[in-house]
Every structure is written in C-alpha cells, then in structure tokens.
C-alpha cells in the first residue's frame, strides 16, 4: 500500500525476504570489491579500471558534501585515488574494502577543506555553484536539499557520521572503521545527529531559528 | 510518544535496513510532518554521482602507468609484535648499559607493579600503533582515551606505591634523569618511525604522540631499574615526564610532517 508521501508498508514476511535478498546482494558486491582490490595489488590493470569505475562515483558523492564546486570535488577525487594508489599495499587481502577506502577519502576531504579554510561554504549561494554531476545530495530534490543544508548545521563530527552512513551507505561498523572510532561512539554520534536534525526540521517547519 | 523516543524508533527502523516503515509508526509518521521528513531522510537513498567525463581517463594515466605489484603489509598482530620487540630489545639494551642500581632501592611490589603497568601500556600502544598503520581497521578505544588511561595510570601507581619524601635538589636530580630518559627515547622513536613509515598513517600528529609516548616508556623502564632515587616527587619529575615530553614532541613533529613533505 503506498502512502501519500510515497513510503510503502508491506507485510513482515515480504520485508524479511527482501532484506535477505538485499543482504546477499550487498555481500556479493563486497566480495567482488575484495577480489578487485587483491587483483589491483597484483598490478592487474583491468581490475584497477573496474575498481575506479565502481568506487569513484560514491567517493565523489562523499567528497562533494552538501555544497561543493565541480572542480574541488574532482580535485579531491584525483588526490584521493593518488593516496589510495600509494597506500594500496596496506590493504589486507580478505578484509572489507570500503572502510579502507573511506578512511583515506575522509582524510583527503579533511585536508582539502583545511587548505580552503578561508572559504565559508555556507555563505555561497547554491544556485550560483556548478554542482557535481548536476545532483549533489543538496539538490536531488528541493525538500531533501533543504535537509542536507540542515545537516550542514550539525557539529562536524556528527556531519561526518551522517555523511558516511547516508551518502557513502556504510554500516555502523564500517563507519567506525573508516573514522577510526568505535561502533558505540558512532552510534551515539548518529543518534545525537538525528535528534538534533529532528529539532532543526521542526524549527525550519515552524519558521523559527533553532 | 516523546520526540526523542520517536526519533530513536525511526533511526532503529532505518538502521535495521527495513525497506518499509514499521506498521506501528505509520499513523504517527503520516500525521507528523517533522517525523515524516526525518523518516524520508533516514530511509532515502542517495544516488551515486555522475562521474565527470575524462575523470577515469585521467586516473588511468596518472595511476595505471605506474602500476606495479605490491606485497601487502603484514597483519596488525605481526606489526604489534614488531613494536613490542623494539620496546623490549631497547629497554634491555639500555638497562644493560645503565645498570640495575635502582632494584635495591625499591621493594619487589613497587618495582614489579611499575614495570608491569609500563609493559601493559607498551603492549596497548603497540597494538594501537599497528592499527594506525592500516586504514580502516577496527578500533576499541579512542587515542585520547588510551593516552589518558596510560598517563593517569602511571601517575596514580607511583603516587600510591612510593613515599612522598622531600628531595634536596628535586629539579637538579630530576633534570639529570630526564636527560638520560630522552637519550633512550630518541633511538626508540627512530625505530618506531621506521616501522610506521611502512604503513599508511592518516593522522600524523596523533600517531606521532603515540609513538613518542611508547618511546618515552623505554626511558621509564630504564630509569626505574637504574635510578636509586625511589621517591614519588623524583619519579614524577624525572621519570614520568619523559613519556609526556616525548609524546608532545611526537605530536609537534606530526603537525610539521605534511609541511616538510610538501617542501621536499
């Protein structure tokens, strides 16, 4: 049954079967990434190409953030891959690939924004920016774009966790590994972030400042 | 339902990976614009970005032209053992050089407890450093937590076990031991950095502080066995300041490292 706001409510059995299928597909994708990464370490150019093709779009989305310029995001992606290439010997065969990738991507992003510390991203007018691929999280649709602007008001450590969970699509454990933190700390930050986000949503709907 | 309770329930449902909103929340979410907006955010999927044209070609030319096979780094267990071996071998070497006069000045309980705590701290740092070499490895404690536990633990053990005696030249004697400790920490730092360089350290200041702390513990072990002044003030001023100073120096060197690498 579809609701007016597009969220469907299904029976529990179907939900469980869909979840299992989704989990299996995610496991297969994760195993394939491991295989590609191990082949990349052995200088397999085809595997390296396939890895770039699969992983780059999500890294780009993660690096771009809610508001970014095309050139900055592309520069960060290039720098991120140079770091990944230089550090490829530190990937342990058989271990999850995405936490390894996003740990390096995270530091690439932090370093890039530190270098551009003088630019206040919040004061830039979104419609004047040439955004990444025409669809940053901020402008996928108006309502969700507004939410990402609210996310930008969260403390940096909470923003980072939300970005990893929502944009990068990592699990709690993967996010903990990528941020060098513990699962408990990530859970706590995520909960605080979502509670704060709820307050910001409420305030923005009422039209009053938080 | 209170707002925090609703938020927690929505977050749990989203994190459980359920493709649809649990039935018991349906009525509330339908009538509450705030919760509806939050649920759509939590359960929505961000599509991957379109790669700008030429990006993959650019990566190919920069990365694949230089593609050579690499040997994966050893696992964290091996790396931790290596760090532990550096600590043990250097401590033994410096104890051999400086002597064991301090053993007679302390009870077995005092010496055993301090050395036990230092060895546990060194082992914990060895494990932590090994994980810092490999991005994306699991962590069980934050760096701040680990450093705080080690430093506070050492100070509490010394305060609890040793006598608070007035020293005639506290800072003079303390400075002498501090210099000896720094001299032992320097080669330890160099060896630790040699191993760390083999990995992909992401946070130079934090890892620098950790490596400095571990190198400083070599000094603490050496002095605890070699120094005859077994009073709380002297140990705190002359011995325990070594790992703190080494950690501070490591942190500052870590801060400067990216600048030095940019210039080279």
HADDOCK unambig.tbl for C-alpha pairs under 7 A between the chains (distance, minus, plus):
assign (segid A and resid 7 and name CA) (segid B and resid 20 and name CA) 6.64 0.50 0.50
assign (segid A and resid 8 and name CA) (segid B and resid 20 and name CA) 5.69 0.50 0.50
assign (segid A and resid 9 and name CA) (segid B and resid 20 and name CA) 5.33 0.50 0.50
assign (segid A and resid 9 and name CA) (segid B and resid 21 and name CA) 6.01 0.50 0.50
assign (segid A and resid 9 and name CA) (segid B and resid 23 and name CA) 6.62 0.50 0.50
assign (segid A and resid 10 and name CA) (segid B and resid 20 and name CA) 6.57 0.50 0.50
assign (segid A and resid 15 and name CA) (segid B and resid 18 and name CA) 6.73 0.50 0.50
assign (segid A and resid 15 and name CA) (segid B and resid 19 and name CA) 6.76 0.50 0.50
assign (segid A and resid 19 and name CA) (segid B and resid 17 and name CA) 6.98 0.50 0.50
assign (segid A and resid 19 and name CA) (segid B and resid 18 and name CA) 6.76 0.50 0.50
assign (segid A and resid 41 and name CA) (segid B and resid 69 and name CA) 5.50 0.50 0.50
assign (segid A and resid 41 and name CA) (segid B and resid 70 and name CA) 5.54 0.50 0.50
assign (segid A and resid 42 and name CA) (segid B and resid 69 and name CA) 4.30 0.50 0.50
assign (segid A and resid 42 and name CA) (segid B and resid 70 and name CA) 6.33 0.50 0.50
assign (segid A and resid 43 and name CA) (segid B and resid 67 and name CA) 5.54 0.50 0.50
assign (segid A and resid 43 and name CA) (segid B and resid 68 and name CA) 5.12 0.50 0.50
assign (segid A and resid 43 and name CA) (segid B and resid 69 and name CA) 4.63 0.50 0.50
assign (segid A and resid 45 and name CA) (segid B and resid 64 and name CA) 6.64 0.50 0.50
assign (segid A and resid 57 and name CA) (segid B and resid 48 and name CA) 5.29 0.50 0.50
assign (segid A and resid 57 and name CA) (segid B and resid 49 and name CA) 5.04 0.50 0.50
assign (segid A and resid 57 and name CA) (segid B and resid 50 and name CA) 6.32 0.50 0.50
assign (segid A and resid 57 and name CA) (segid B and resid 51 and name CA) 5.94 0.50 0.50
assign (segid A and resid 58 and name CA) (segid B and resid 48 and name CA) 5.17 0.50 0.50
assign (segid A and resid 58 and name CA) (segid B and resid 49 and name CA) 6.52 0.50 0.50
assign (segid A and resid 60 and name CA) (segid B and resid 49 and name CA) 6.40 0.50 0.50
assign (segid A and resid 61 and name CA) (segid B and resid 48 and name CA) 6.17 0.50 0.50
assign (segid A and resid 61 and name CA) (segid B and resid 49 and name CA) 5.33 0.50 0.50
assign (segid A and resid 78 and name CA) (segid B and resid 59 and name CA) 6.79 0.50 0.50
assign (segid A and resid 82 and name CA) (segid B and resid 63 and name CA) 6.99 0.50 0.50
assign (segid A and resid 85 and name CA) (segid B and resid 63 and name CA) 6.93 0.50 0.50
assign (segid A and resid 87 and name CA) (segid B and resid 200 and name CA) 5.77 0.50 0.50
assign (segid A and resid 89 and name CA) (segid B and resid 70 and name CA) 5.70 0.50 0.50
assign (segid A and resid 89 and name CA) (segid B and resid 71 and name CA) 6.03 0.50 0.50
assign (segid A and resid 89 and name CA) (segid B and resid 72 and name CA) 4.53 0.50 0.50
assign (segid A and resid 89 and name CA) (segid B and resid 73 and name CA) 5.84 0.50 0.50
assign (segid A and resid 90 and name CA) (segid B and resid 72 and name CA) 5.84 0.50 0.50
assign (segid A and resid 90 and name CA) (segid B and resid 73 and name CA) 5.25 0.50 0.50
assign (segid A and resid 90 and name CA) (segid B and resid 134 and name CA) 5.56 0.50 0.50
assign (segid A and resid 90 and name CA) (segid B and resid 199 and name CA) 6.19 0.50 0.50
assign (segid A and resid 90 and name CA) (segid B and resid 200 and name CA) 6.63 0.50 0.50
assign (segid A and resid 91 and name CA) (segid B and resid 72 and name CA) 6.54 0.50 0.50
assign (segid A and resid 92 and name CA) (segid B and resid 72 and name CA) 6.25 0.50 0.50
assign (segid A and resid 99 and name CA) (segid B and resid 136 and name CA) 4.73 0.50 0.50
assign (segid A and resid 100 and name CA) (segid B and resid 135 and name CA) 5.16 0.50 0.50
assign (segid A and resid 100 and name CA) (segid B and resid 136 and name CA) 4.20 0.50 0.50
assign (segid A and resid 103 and name CA) (segid B and resid 135 and name CA) 5.75 0.50 0.50
assign (segid A and resid 103 and name CA) (segid B and resid 136 and name CA) 5.48 0.50 0.50
assign (segid A and resid 104 and name CA) (segid B and resid 135 and name CA) 6.76 0.50 0.50
assign (segid A and resid 107 and name CA) (segid B and resid 202 and name CA) 6.71 0.50 0.50
assign (segid A and resid 133 and name CA) (segid B and resid 49 and name CA) 5.92 0.50 0.50
assign (segid A and resid 133 and name CA) (segid B and resid 50 and name CA) 4.96 0.50 0.50
assign (segid A and resid 133 and name CA) (segid B and resid 51 and name CA) 6.70 0.50 0.50
assign (segid A and resid 133 and name CA) (segid B and resid 52 and name CA) 6.55 0.50 0.50
assign (segid A and resid 135 and name CA) (segid B and resid 49 and name CA) 6.88 0.50 0.50
assign (segid A and resid 137 and name CA) (segid B and resid 46 and name CA) 6.64 0.50 0.50
assign (segid A and resid 144 and name CA) (segid B and resid 41 and name CA) 6.92 0.50 0.50
assign (segid A and resid 167 and name CA) (segid B and resid 46 and name CA) 5.83 0.50 0.50
assign (segid A and resid 177 and name CA) (segid B and resid 136 and name CA) 4.55 0.50 0.50
assign (segid A and resid 177 and name CA) (segid B and resid 137 and name CA) 5.31 0.50 0.50
assign (segid A and resid 177 and name CA) (segid B and resid 138 and name CA) 5.00 0.50 0.50
assign (segid A and resid 177 and name CA) (segid B and resid 139 and name CA) 6.79 0.50 0.50
assign (segid A and resid 178 and name CA) (segid B and resid 136 and name CA) 4.69 0.50 0.50
assign (segid A and resid 180 and name CA) (segid B and resid 136 and name CA) 6.80 0.50 0.50
assign (segid A and resid 180 and name CA) (segid B and resid 139 and name CA) 6.11 0.50 0.50
assign (segid A and resid 181 and name CA) (segid B and resid 139 and name CA) 5.79 0.50 0.50
assign (segid A and resid 181 and name CA) (segid B and resid 142 and name CA) 6.32 0.50 0.50
assign (segid A and resid 182 and name CA) (segid B and resid 139 and name CA) 5.58 0.50 0.50
assign (segid A and resid 182 and name CA) (segid B and resid 140 and name CA) 5.71 0.50 0.50
assign (segid A and resid 182 and name CA) (segid B and resid 141 and name CA) 6.66 0.50 0.50
assign (segid A and resid 195 and name CA) (segid B and resid 4 and name CA) 6.50 0.50 0.50
assign (segid A and resid 195 and name CA) (segid B and resid 7 and name CA) 6.28 0.50 0.50
assign (segid A and resid 198 and name CA) (segid B and resid 34 and name CA) 6.74 0.50 0.50
assign (segid A and resid 198 and name CA) (segid B and resid 38 and name CA) 6.40 0.50 0.50
assign (segid A and resid 201 and name CA) (segid B and resid 34 and name CA) 6.13 0.50 0.50
assign (segid A and resid 202 and name CA) (segid B and resid 34 and name CA) 5.63 0.50 0.50
